[in-house]
Amino acid sequence: MTEYRLLTYRAAKGKPAAGVLIGGRVYPAADLAGTGVDASSVLGLLQSWDKVHPRLKKAAAKADPKRGIALAKAELLAPLLYPTALFCAGANYWDHLEEMARAGAAGPKLEGPYVRPPRPAEPWFFVKTSAHSVIGPGAPIRLPKFSKMVDWEVEIGVVIGRPMRNLTEERAMDAVAGYTIVNDLSARDHIKREGSPFVFDWVGQKCFDGSAPMGPYVTPAEFVPPPENIPLKLWINGQIKQDSNSNLMVHSIREQIAYLSRHVTLRPGDVIATGTPAGVGFARKEFLKPGDEIKIEIAGCGTLVNRVAID
């Protein structure tokens, strides 16, 4: 079976357009998706996912390699320019929980042996402002002036392709169109706001401009390893920092989807960032600085590269 990916690229006159990546070439989605669907954007394609996906699989199998443009020549944007929602799981890898306890992220530093805490009954989420936070592959990361401790976090992004509510764990994957890469950047010197009765500052820590690099494309779920066994890696300036697997999640991707669907109707274009493993900068007291290159790979989802801007 010939695989394909969905992406957003800058087309004629600089306008964003939905594209289909097949064999290293980018084809306009409007040429392949057929009639009766909105092929002007990846969001439009996701809104008709049950029609679009089988059509694109057939189109991928017979794509003309002389048409389209080479991926290297395409200017890619975030695959979903404005996700309808960006839900982010917190504290969802066992090894990350330990490293943050030892770093004193939420209290005194743990000095002795680590005892794994009881598994929470349900996953925990916060929300990023997608229109402010999302940037695409190659886009510069601009460090917020209010923070000196901006950290990286590789995360598997689950892309919703069907409207669903009150899903069981067994049916949770029915909502999923595919996966993408999310870098959940965090201002670690704004984890807590002293003097506030609410303690944790989720806007200050998580919602600054450009705090969610995403991409380079959306990979349909059938072209990615099973959700319980997805490898993910992150490098800073060529040095590996995070190297893990979704099998270390506290709450699985299925559990996360089911939980969210009990509270809201999941909609096409929603993205769930499913938590980060050990290897973040906070544990080492290393933080992003101008000129740094961040490279992320997730199995089946390509490579996302961004540099920190030099202002």
C-alpha positions as CSV (number, residue, x, y, z in Angstrom):
1,M,0.0,0.0,0.0
2,T,1.3,3.4,-0.9
3,E,1.3,5.8,2.1
4,Y,0.5,9.5,2.1
5,R,0.6,12.4,4.5
6,L,-1.5,15.6,4.8
7,L,0.2,18.9,5.0
8,T,-0.2,22.6,4.6
9,Y,2.1,24.5,2.2
10,R,2.4,27.9,0.8
11,A,1.0,27.8,-2.7
12,A,0.5,30.4,-5.4
13,K,0.6,34.0,-4.2
14,G,1.7,32.9,-0.8
15,K,-1.7,31.5,0.2
16,P,-1.8,28.4,2.5
17,A,-3.1,25.3,0.7
18,A,-3.8,21.7,1.7
19,G,-1.3,19.2,0.2
20,V,-0.9,15.5,0.0
21,L,2.6,14.1,0.4
22,I,3.2,11.0,-1.7
23,G,6.6,9.5,-2.3
24,G,8.5,12.7,-1.6
25,R,6.3,14.9,-3.7
26,V,3.5,17.3,-2.7
27,Y,0.3,17.3,-4.7
28,P,-2.6,19.8,-4.2
29,A,-5.3,18.1,-2.2
30,A,-7.9,19.6,-4.4
31,D,-6.6,17.5,-7.3
32,L,-6.9,14.2,-5.4
33,A,-9.7,14.5,-2.8
34,G,-12.6,14.3,-5.2
35,T,-15.9,16.1,-5.2
36,G,-18.2,17.0,-2.3
37,V,-15.5,17.7,0.2
38,D,-13.7,20.9,1.3
39,A,-10.1,20.4,0.1
40,S,-9.0,24.0,0.7
41,S,-7.5,23.1,4.1
42,V,-6.4,20.1,6.1
43,L,-9.2,21.0,8.5
44,G,-11.7,20.8,5.6
45,L,-10.3,17.3,4.7
46,L,-10.6,16.1,8.3
47,Q,-14.3,17.2,8.4
48,S,-15.0,14.7,5.7
49,W,-12.5,12.1,6.8
50,D,-14.5,9.0,6.0
51,K,-14.8,10.1,2.4
52,V,-11.4,11.6,2.0
53,H,-9.1,8.9,3.5
54,P,-10.1,6.0,1.1
55,R,-10.0,8.4,-1.9
56,L,-6.5,9.6,-1.0
57,K,-5.2,6.0,-0.5
58,K,-6.4,5.2,-4.0
59,A,-4.9,8.4,-5.4
60,A,-1.6,7.7,-3.7
61,A,-1.3,4.3,-5.3
62,K,-1.5,5.8,-8.8
63,A,0.1,9.3,-8.3
64,D,2.1,10.6,-11.2
65,P,5.7,11.2,-10.0
66,K,6.1,13.8,-12.8
67,R,3.5,16.0,-11.2
68,G,3.4,17.9,-7.9
69,I,6.5,19.5,-6.4
70,A,9.4,18.1,-4.6
71,L,9.0,18.2,-0.8
72,A,12.3,20.0,-0.5
73,K,11.0,22.8,-2.6
74,A,7.7,23.2,-0.7
75,E,7.4,25.8,2.1
76,L,5.6,23.9,4.8
77,L,3.3,25.5,7.4
78,A,1.8,23.9,10.4
79,P,-0.4,21.1,9.1
80,L,-3.3,22.5,11.0
81,L,-2.9,26.2,11.0
82,Y,-5.5,26.7,13.7
83,P,-6.5,23.4,15.4
84,T,-10.1,23.6,16.7
85,A,-8.7,22.8,20.1
86,L,-5.3,21.9,21.5
87,F,-5.6,19.7,24.6
88,C,-2.3,19.0,26.4
89,A,-1.8,16.1,28.9
90,G,0.3,16.9,31.9
91,A,2.5,14.5,34.0
92,N,1.8,11.6,31.7
93,Y,5.1,9.6,31.6
94,W,6.4,7.7,34.6
95,D,10.0,8.6,34.0
96,H,9.1,12.3,33.6
97,L,7.3,12.3,36.9
98,E,10.4,11.0,38.6
99,E,12.8,13.6,36.9
100,M,10.5,16.5,37.8
101,A,10.2,15.3,41.4
102,R,14.0,15.2,41.7
103,A,14.2,18.7,40.1
104,G,11.7,20.1,42.6
105,A,9.2,21.3,39.9
106,A,6.2,21.3,42.3
107,G,7.8,21.2,45.8
108,P,11.0,20.2,47.6
109,K,13.5,18.3,45.5
110,L,13.4,14.5,46.0
111,E,16.8,13.4,47.3
112,G,16.2,9.7,48.2
113,P,14.9,6.7,46.4
114,Y,11.9,7.4,44.1
115,V,8.7,5.6,45.0
116,R,6.2,5.6,42.1
117,P,3.0,7.3,43.3
118,P,-0.4,5.7,42.9
119,R,-1.6,5.9,39.3
120,P,-4.2,8.7,39.1
121,A,-7.7,7.5,38.2
122,E,-7.9,9.9,35.3
123,P,-5.5,11.9,33.0
124,W,-5.0,15.6,33.6
125,F,-5.2,18.2,30.9
126,F,-4.6,21.9,30.2
127,V,-5.4,23.8,27.0
128,K,-3.1,25.8,24.8
129,T,-4.5,28.7,22.7
130,S,-4.0,27.2,19.3
131,A,-4.2,30.4,17.2
132,H,-1.4,32.0,19.4
133,S,0.7,29.0,20.1
134,V,0.9,26.9,16.9
135,I,3.8,27.5,14.5
136,G,5.0,25.2,11.7
137,P,8.2,23.4,10.7
138,G,11.1,25.7,10.1
139,A,9.4,28.6,11.8
140,P,11.6,30.5,14.2
141,I,10.9,30.1,17.9
142,R,10.9,33.5,19.6
143,L,11.6,33.2,23.3
144,P,9.3,35.3,25.4
145,K,11.0,38.3,27.0
146,F,9.4,37.5,30.4
147,S,11.1,34.1,30.7
148,K,14.7,32.9,31.0
149,M,13.9,29.2,31.3
150,V,12.1,28.0,28.2
151,D,12.1,24.2,27.9
152,W,11.4,21.6,25.2
153,E,8.9,18.8,25.3
154,V,8.4,16.2,22.6
155,E,4.8,15.0,22.4
156,I,2.7,12.7,20.2
157,G,-0.1,14.7,18.8
158,V,-3.4,12.8,18.2
159,V,-5.4,14.4,15.4
160,I,-9.2,13.9,15.6
161,G,-11.1,13.1,12.4
162,R,-14.6,12.3,13.5
163,P,-17.0,14.1,15.9
164,M,-17.4,11.8,18.9
165,R,-18.7,11.9,22.5
166,N,-18.7,9.5,25.5
167,L,-16.3,7.0,23.9
168,T,-15.2,3.9,25.7
169,E,-11.5,3.0,25.7
170,E,-12.3,0.2,23.3
171,R,-13.8,2.6,20.8
172,A,-11.5,5.6,21.5
173,M,-9.4,5.2,18.3
174,D,-12.5,5.5,16.2
175,A,-12.2,9.2,16.7
176,V,-8.6,9.4,15.3
177,A,-7.6,10.5,11.8
178,G,-3.9,10.4,12.5
179,Y,-0.9,11.8,14.3
180,T,1.5,14.7,14.2
181,I,4.5,16.0,16.2
182,V,4.0,18.7,18.9
183,N,6.7,20.5,20.9
184,D,5.0,21.7,24.1
185,L,7.4,24.6,24.9
186,S,7.2,25.6,28.6
187,A,8.4,28.7,30.5
188,R,9.6,26.9,33.6
189,D,10.2,30.0,35.6
190,H,6.5,30.6,35.5
191,I,5.3,27.2,36.7
192,K,3.9,28.8,39.9
193,R,2.6,32.3,40.8
194,E,3.5,33.0,44.4
195,G,0.7,34.7,46.3
196,S,-2.1,33.4,44.1
197,P,-4.6,31.0,45.6
198,F,-4.5,29.0,42.4
199,V,-0.7,28.5,42.6
200,F,0.0,27.2,39.1
201,D,0.2,29.7,36.2
202,W,-0.8,27.7,33.1
203,V,-1.1,30.8,30.8
204,G,2.3,32.2,31.9
205,Q,4.0,28.8,31.6
206,K,2.4,27.3,28.5
207,C,0.5,29.8,26.3
208,F,3.0,32.3,25.0
209,D,3.2,33.1,21.3
210,G,4.8,30.2,19.3
211,S,4.7,27.8,22.3
212,A,3.5,24.8,20.2
213,P,5.6,24.0,17.1
214,M,3.7,21.4,15.2
215,G,4.2,19.3,12.1
216,P,5.6,18.6,9.6
217,Y,2.4,16.8,8.5
218,V,-0.5,14.6,9.7
219,T,0.1,10.9,9.2
220,P,-3.0,8.7,8.9
221,A,-3.2,6.4,11.9
222,E,-2.8,3.2,9.9
223,F,0.7,4.3,8.8
224,V,1.9,4.8,12.4
225,P,2.9,2.1,14.9
226,P,0.1,1.0,17.4
227,P,-0.7,3.7,19.9
228,E,0.8,1.7,22.8
229,N,4.2,1.4,21.1
230,I,5.2,4.7,19.3
231,P,8.9,5.7,19.7
232,L,9.7,9.4,20.0
233,K,13.0,11.4,20.2
234,L,14.2,14.9,20.5
235,W,17.7,16.5,19.9
236,I,19.1,19.9,20.8
237,N,21.9,20.9,18.5
238,G,22.5,17.3,17.6
239,Q,22.6,16.0,21.1
240,I,19.8,13.5,22.1
241,K,17.8,14.7,25.0
242,Q,14.6,12.6,24.9
243,D,14.4,9.1,23.7
244,S,11.3,7.2,24.8
245,N,8.2,5.3,23.8
246,S,4.4,5.7,24.4
247,N,4.5,2.5,26.4
248,L,5.8,4.6,29.3
249,M,2.6,6.7,29.5
250,V,0.8,6.9,32.8
251,H,-2.5,7.0,30.8
252,S,-2.6,5.6,27.3
253,I,-3.7,7.4,24.2
254,R,-7.0,5.4,24.4
255,E,-7.6,6.5,28.0
256,Q,-6.9,10.1,27.2
257,I,-9.3,10.2,24.3
258,A,-12.1,8.5,26.3
259,Y,-11.6,10.9,29.2
260,L,-11.8,14.0,27.0
261,S,-14.8,12.7,25.2
262,R,-16.7,12.4,28.5
263,H,-16.3,16.2,28.9
264,V,-16.5,17.6,25.4
265,T,-17.5,16.5,21.9
266,L,-14.2,15.8,20.2
267,R,-14.3,17.5,16.8
268,P,-12.3,17.1,13.5
269,G,-9.3,19.3,13.8
270,D,-8.8,18.9,17.6
271,V,-5.3,17.9,18.6
272,I,-4.4,16.1,21.8
273,A,-0.8,16.5,22.9
274,T,-0.3,13.3,24.9
275,G,2.4,14.3,27.4
276,T,6.2,14.2,27.4
277,P,8.8,11.7,28.6
278,A,12.0,12.2,30.6
279,G,14.8,14.3,29.2
280,V,13.4,17.9,29.5
281,G,15.8,20.7,30.2
282,F,14.4,21.6,33.6
283,A,15.9,18.4,35.2
284,R,19.4,19.5,33.9
285,K,18.9,23.2,34.4
286,E,19.4,23.6,30.6
287,F,17.1,25.9,28.7
288,L,16.7,27.1,25.1
289,K,18.9,30.0,23.9
290,P,19.1,31.9,20.7
291,G,20.4,29.9,17.8
292,D,19.5,26.5,19.2
293,E,18.2,23.8,16.8
294,I,15.4,21.5,18.0
295,K,14.9,18.3,16.0
296,I,12.1,15.9,16.8
297,E,11.2,12.5,15.3
298,I,8.2,10.4,16.0
299,A,7.8,7.0,14.3
300,G,5.8,7.5,11.1
301,C,5.3,11.2,11.7
302,G,8.5,12.6,10.1
303,T,10.9,15.1,11.5
304,L,10.1,18.5,12.9
305,V,12.9,21.0,13.0
306,N,12.8,24.6,14.5
307,R,15.5,27.0,15.5
308,V,15.4,29.5,18.3
309,A,15.4,33.0,16.7
310,I,18.4,35.2,17.1
311,D,16.9,38.6,17.8
